[in-house]
Amino acid sequence: MLIDAFESESPHARTQWGFWGGDWCEDLNLDELEPYYNALVNLPMAIELSLNNGTTVGLVHAELPKTCDWDQVSATLSTKQDNTTPTPLTHGMLWNKNQVHSPEASHGLIQPVENIDHVFHGHTIINKITTVGNRTFMDLGSYESGLIGLINPINFLENINNS
């Protein structure tokens, strides 16, 4: 939202961002906002980490589709040059927030993400860290709850695999 507000210079985009947590910058002009924009504009929508135990995990801001192949995520991100034109995949990676609350999730029926060991998701505020298949949703809404979904991924994955 910061990126959109900065690039569009739209009062509406700035107001929307303020409503969702950007009120800290309401007194900043564009020159004062620019360092924050520069710090965020080129960050990836998802990253892949190779852990020292040989496990590969993905980190995604929001959600991946219910049926997803990590190779498609990697290919989409490596070829995507224009951040202003989202694809359905990239839009979902930034904004979607219903999957963990879906009937499929409550019955443990979300398909695993293929070609990666595990994916960690944020953006959807939940009461406790929740794992469905090889997906873990971990946004505890720290700005409201004071709780941060912070884990050691190796220990966490060992625990869920031993459960």
Secondary structure, 3 states (H helix, E strand, C coil): CHHHHHHHCCHHHHHHHHHCCHHHHCCCCHHHHHHHHHHHCCCCCEEEEECCCCCEEEEECCCCCCCCEHHHHHHHHHHCCCCCCCCHHHHHHHHCCCHHHCHHHHCCCCCCCECCCEEEEEEEECCCCEEECCEEEEECCHHHHCCCCCCCHHHHHHHHHCC
